[in-house]
Amino acid sequence: MASSAFSTEVDFPELTDDFLRLTRSIGWCTVATVDRKDRPRSRILHVSWEIGRDAGGDRPIGWVSTPRSPVKTAHLAHNPFVSCSYWSPAHDAVFADCEASWADDEASIAHVWDLVSTEARERGFDPYAQWPEGAADPGFQVLRLVPWRVQITLQDLAHGETIGSSRVWHAQD
């Protein structure tokens, strides 16, 4: 893989542990879309990440339970690409640039319900408080994120330490 002073190209398995650790510990993600005039718009979402399922091999795939708001729907219809960013106070960061699509099939919805409700319970949240009918609740809608680029930077700048340059993965397709 290629390397520069700022980043090193890696295969995704080299990022997997840090990617899952950081996205799970940080939890909330800033997700940017673009409007019909190509202006960015950001929002905070919780993305549940998996490795391999439905994305082929060792690739990550993200799932978001989020309403199809008119703004989000219009943005994704105009441009299906989103940028996701996570940041910790130690200045560790994860950036995932993805293609987004709504998942309407029953298998994906059931799978994401299992994933999201398990994570919610692990964090002390009752998922039925948000979606009383579980996966069948009309408010439980699923957005699928398939990254084409992931960048991880581990820099404990808060303590004056630089652990290394950014590591970047790009999808082959």
Disulfide bonds with the S-S distance in Angstrom:
none
